[in-house]
Amino acid sequence: MRHLHHMRDCPVASVTQFRPPAKEPNGYRMVARAGRGEIYLYGVIGQDFWGEGVSASQFAKDLKALGKVSAIDLRINSDGGSVTEAESMYTHLVEHEARVTVHIDGLAASAASFIAMAGDEILVSDGAFVMIHEARMMSYGTANDFRRGADLLDKVNDRLVAKYAARTKQPDKQLRDWMAAETWFTGAEAVKHGFADKLAADLKVAACVQKPERFTNLPAALDPKRQRVAAAMARIRACAKKT
């Protein structure tokens, strides 16, 4: 049975502000500044087949290396990754003595939305998105292997629902329905439904999806193909008015 993922092939958000230093690979960095920890999760959660992303073990090591910090700012712009790695990161953040403020700068999709729940406070930009869905996995083997895999997915989904419910206060059934439908929340909707506490002041970030074919319920606003078609139609209409 292969690794379990909340989702590996998710959207990649383009952000107009808050970029981690270019020297750090894969959009991940953790540093201490004047008694505060600063974490960027701007890429894959858990190392993928190509070695990209940050592992939970590296995350834990870096978190310990921060030393005694009174506050941590966790900035997220991630399409998700491994749910088991995300759960470990979530636990390390919840157990840390520092106050954790989560900033959803562009996208907290899949496993990234789970990590976001670790914040004592969650801020989301007006143009950001939060996405939740059911756990997924890749597997091979016998019929019994697949049955065991399905049972494992059910258990993981139960854990996800429990964590989301503890934070959002939403009923379990509502959360399961949202997860089954692959639900995308705008920043305002994330606040409304309890996935964030408030919109970040004076922060406008535009999220976009580079591979929309991999999703079943992608908002039209995130589909680059629709955006290009809409722009082309607008140019045609503008030209028609001039003639």
N, C-alpha and C positions, 0 to 999 in steps of 0.2 A: 504494500500500500504506500503510495507516495505522500508527499507533504500536503497538509491541510491548509487551505487558503481561505481568507474571507473574500478576497478577490485579487487576482494578480493583474489581469489586463483591464485596467480601469482607465479613467480619463487622466490627462495631464493638464494641470491648470497653468495658464500664463498669467503672471503677476506683474503689475506695474510698479509695485513698491515692495520693500523688504526682501532683498535677495541675499542669500548667504554668500560669504566670500568665495570667489571663483576657485581658489586653491583647494577647497574642500570638495572631495568627490561625492557624486550622487546626491547632492543637495542636503547633506547632513552635517551639522556642526554643533558642538556643545562647548561653551566657554563660561568662565566666571568673570564678572565685571563688577567691581565695587560692592561685593557682598551679595550680588544677584547672579543666578545662573541663567544662561541664555541658550536655548535649544532650538535648532532649526530641524524640522522634519519636512524636508521639501523633496522627498523622493520615495522610493520603495521601502516598505517596512518588512524587514527580513531579507536576507540575501537571496536573489533569484538565481536562475540557471546560469546567467552570465556574470554572476558575482557582484551585481549591483545591489544597492540597498544597504541598510544598517541592520545588523543582527541584534537580538535582545542582549546577548552577552557583551557586545561592544557598548551598547547603550548603558548597561548596568555598570560596566567598568568606568565609562566616562562620567556617569552620574556620581559615582563614588569619588572620582578625581576632582570634582568641583569643590570638595571640601565643605566647610561650614558656610552655607549660604542661607539667608533668611527668606529668600523668595526666588522663584523660578518662573521665567517666561518661556512657555513652549509655543513656538510658532509653527503652524501646520499648513502645508500646501502639498497634499499627498493623495495619490489615487488608491492607497491602501497596500495590501500585500498579505503576509501570513498572519492569520488570526491568533495562532499560538504565540508567535513572537510579539504581537501586539498586546496580548494578555499579560505577558511577562513585563513589558514596558509599563503597562497600566499599573500593575502591582507595585513596581519599584517607585513610581511617581506617587501613588496613594500612600505608601508607607514612608515616604521621605518627610522629614520634619519641616521642610520649607513650605511656604504657601505657594501653590502652583496656579498661575494664571495662563490659560490657554487662549491663544490668538489664532482663529481660523482665518488666515490671510486670503486664501483663494479657494481651496478645496479640502474638505475632510471627508473622503469617500471610503466606504467599506471599512477595513481595519483601522484606518486613520480616524474615522468617526468614533470608534470604540476607545481609542487612546484619548481622544478629546474629553471623554467623560471623566477622566482623572482630575480635571481642573477644579480647584476650589471656586474659581470663577472662569466662565467661558465667554469670550468676546468673539463676535463674528463680523466680518466686514459686510457691508451692504451688498456688494456684488459677489459674495462667496456662495458656495453650495455645500450642503451636508447630504451625504447619501448613505442609506442603510439598506442592506439586503441579507438574504440567507447565506450561510456559509456554503462554500463550494470546495470540491476537491478533485484531483486527478488520481486515478487508480488503475490498477490492472490486476488480473488474477482470476480466481474461480468465482462461481456464483456466491459461495459463502463469503468470499472476500468482499464482494460488492454489498452483501447484506450487512456485514459488519461495518462497512464504510458508511452505509445509510444510517445505521444506528449511531455511529460516531457523530455524523452531521447533526442528527436530532439533538444529541447532548450538547453540542457546541451552540446550536441555535438557542437552546434553553438558557445557556449561560449568557449569551448575548442579550436575550430578552430581559433577563434578570438585571444585568448591568444598566441597560437603557432605562428600564422601569424605575430603578433606584434613583436615577438622575432626573428623568423627565416627569415622573409620577403619572405616566400614561398607562392605561390598562394593558395587560399582557396581550389580549386579543388584538387591540389596535396596533401594537408594535409588531405582532406577527403578521398582520395584514400588510403593514407598510413594508416589512422585510420581504415578504413573498412577492410584492409588486415591484421591488427595486425602486424605492421612493427617494426622490430628490427634493430637498428643501432649500429654498432661497434663504438668505440670511434672516430676513424678517420671519419667514415660516419656521426656521430653526428656533428662533426666540419664542415664537408663539407656542410651539409644541414642547418646549423645555429642553431642547438639545443645546441651547446657548442661553446665557443670561441676558445679554444685551448686544445691540449693534455697536461696533467700534466707531467712535466719533471721528468724523472727518476722514474716513478711510474708504476709498472707492477702489475695488479690485475686480477686474473682469476675469472670470474663469471660462475656459473653453476646453472642449474635448477634441483630441487629435484623431481618435479612432472610434467614431460613433457606432460603427457596425458591431462592436462588441457588447453593446448594451441593449436592453429590451425596453426600457422606459425612459429614454434620454429626453430631457426638456429641449424643446425647439431652440431655446436661447443658447444652448450649449453645442448645437450641431453646426460645425463649421461649413458643411455643404449648404445647409439652409441659409446660413449667413451670407455665403458668397452669392447664392441665387437671389436673395433679397437685395443685395447690393447691386447686382447686375440689372435687376428689374427696375430699381430706383434710377439707375443711369439711363436706361431705355426710356423711362417715363420723362426724365428731365430733358433728354434729347428731343423727344416728341413734342414737348411744349415749346421748344425753340423753333421748330420747323413750321 
